[in-house]
């Protein structure tokens, strides 16, 4: 009899739990359908898309994999980051900003059910708490070499810190403003994928052919380290940039100083002040173009007119970058934490990409 009661009780618990999950999923489906209907009514395009769990977490997929999928967020639904504030720990548009009631209601529903209020806040807070546990030595290394001041980043009211980092990771430059693009911003990042499309009318996903895979696009051209601190995750990016450094070449009486900034579109910014040569940034590894660091450095030498610079200088720069990354790894090992583990993983990845590191 006791065995029967236990079995029956287990069955009831199993049945109730599945009923609850079923109702939850049904509610989520209803909310998604309502969100898309409002989005379309306000000028957005959401063709053949749904949100579900994939191997990369929650993402956007095609409802029918034999048809094309597209998301387009019109400019009227792009909300400026500076126009967003916290009200009772919910993201809202500031009352003195010029958005009509329909857009405000849509934004509120979207943030509460699919973005900030649906795991976005918790995920961001978990990452920032992990960063806050970095010891002082590691924080100093990060500030000096990754150009991220964690003490400054975490100043002020904690809820606002989380809000700011959440919006920073999702903001996109549109005109002269950084904006949040509802629904479009649910699409996840993927290295070696097409970039998104934007014009004065709004922002769209790439024009992909029909597929049963998750719809993803490339956010921007960043190194793994910059992606980590900007977005809160590790991604096997294809390019690595040098940390800041200063090297003096005694026999030539010149000093080469690198600011350690990531570059876009192979841009090259060089300044000269007396015997000091200042580089904005320097690529030191590129999966797609392995010769890039060498060709880029040769071009720098040509531009500054110093053909007698030692040939092993670039190798020294590689070795300096590797040694700094190893210092960061050594400090990261001191605390067992997922954020620390991720930082170690990306540091090892970058080291393995940098040439001549035997």
C-alpha positions, 0 to 999 in steps of 0.5 A, spaced: 500 500 500 505 504 501 509 503 495 502 504 491 501 511 495 508 513 493 508 511 486 501 515 485 504 521 489 510 521 484 505 520 478 501 526 481 507 530 482 510 528 475 503 530 472 502 537 475 509 539 473 508 537 466 501 541 466 505 547 469 510 547 464 505 546 459 501 552 461 508 556 461 510 554 454 503 556 452 503 563 455 510 564 452 507 562 445 501 567 446 506 572 449 510 571 443 504 572 438 502 578 441 509 581 441 509 580 433 502 582 432 504 589 435 511 589 432 508 589 425 502 593 427 507 599 429 511 598 422 516 592 424 517 586 419 518 579 423 517 574 417 517 566 419 521 567 426 520 564 433 524 564 439 526 558 442 532 554 446 538 552 441 545 550 443 547 557 444 541 558 449 535 562 447 535 564 440 531 566 433 529 560 428 525 559 422 518 557 423 518 554 416 525 552 415 524 552 407 522 559 407 526 565 408 526 569 415 527 576 416 527 581 422 526 589 421 526 594 426 524 600 423 527 607 426 520 609 430 521 603 434 529 604 435 529 607 443 535 611 445 539 608 450 539 615 454 532 615 454 531 609 458 531 608 465 529 604 471 522 604 474 521 599 480 527 595 477 523 595 470 526 598 464 522 604 462 522 610 457 523 616 460 517 620 461 519 627 458 521 623 452 517 624 445 515 617 444 507 616 443 503 611 448 503 605 443 511 605 443 512 605 450 507 600 451 510 595 446 517 597 449 514 595 456 511 589 454 518 587 450 522 588 456 518 585 461 517 578 457 523 577 452 529 582 454 531 585 461 525 581 465 526 575 461 533 573 464 537 579 461 538 582 468 540 576 471 545 574 466 548 581 466 548 581 474 551 574 474 557 576 469 558 583 473 558 580 480 563 575 477 568 581 474 567 584 481 570 578 485 577 579 481 582 581 486 586 587 486 592 585 482 587 582 476 583 588 476 590 592 475 592 588 469 585 588 466 585 596 467 592 597 464 592 592 458 585 591 457 583 598 458 577 596 462 577 600 469 572 595 473 572 600 479 570 605 475 565 600 471 562 598 478 561 605 481 554 608 483 548 604 485 548 597 483 542 596 479 544 602 475 550 599 474 547 592 471 542 597 467 548 600 464 552 594 462 545 591 459 544 596 455 551 597 453 551 590 450 545 591 446 546 598 444 547 599 436 549 606 433 544 609 429 545 616 426 548 619 432 545 615 437 546 609 441 539 605 440 536 599 442 532 595 437 527 591 440 526 583 437 532 585 432 537 585 438 534 577 440 538 575 434 545 572 437 552 573 435 556 568 430 563 569 428 564 568 420 557 570 419 553 576 415 553 583 418 546 586 419 543 591 414 541 598 416 539 604 413 536 610 415 529 606 415 531 602 420 535 595 422 535 588 419 537 581 419 542 579 413 538 576 407 540 569 408 537 563 404 532 559 407 535 554 413 533 550 419 539 553 423 539 558 428 538 565 425 545 569 427 549 575 425 556 578 426 555 584 431 562 587 430 569 586 429 572 585 436 577 581 439 575 575 444 578 580 450 574 586 447 568 581 446 568 578 453 568 585 457 563 588 452 558 583 451 559 578 457 561 572 453 567 568 450 567 568 442 572 565 438 573 571 434 578 571 428 583 577 430 587 579 436 590 586 437 596 588 441 595 590 449 598 597 450 606 597 450 612 602 449 618 599 446 625 603 446 630 602 440 636 604 443 641 605 437 635 609 433 633 613 439 626 612 438 620 609 442 614 606 439 608 606 443 602 602 442 595 605 445 592 598 444 586 599 441 582 595 437 581 597 429 576 596 424 577 595 417 585 595 417 585 602 419 592 605 420 593 611 425 600 613 426 602 619 430 609 622 431 612 626 436 619 627 436 622 621 437 616 618 439 612 614 434 604 612 437 600 607 434 593 607 435 593 599 435 596 593 432 593 587 429 598 581 432 593 575 429 588 574 424 585 567 423 583 569 416 589 572 414 595 570 417 600 574 414 596 581 416 600 582 422 607 582 418 604 586 412 601 591 417 607 592 421 611 592 415 607 598 412 608 601 419 615 601 418 615 604 411 610 610 413 615 612 419 621 611 414 625 606 419 628 601 415 633 599 420 629 597 425 631 590 428 627 584 424 626 581 431 622 587 434 615 584 432 617 577 435 618 581 441 611 584 441 608 577 440 612 575 446 610 581 450 603 580 449 603 572 450 607 574 457 601 579 459 596 574 457 599 569 462 600 573 467 592 574 467 591 567 467 595 566 473 591 571 477 585 568 474 586 561 477 586 564 484 578 564 484 574 558 482 568 562 478 565 561 471 567 568 469 574 567 471 574 560 467 571 564 461 577 569 462 582 564 462 579 560 456 579 566 452 586 568 454 589 561 452 585 562 445 588 568 444 595 566 446 594 560 441 593 565 435 599 569 436 604 567 432 611 564 434 609 563 441 613 556 442 
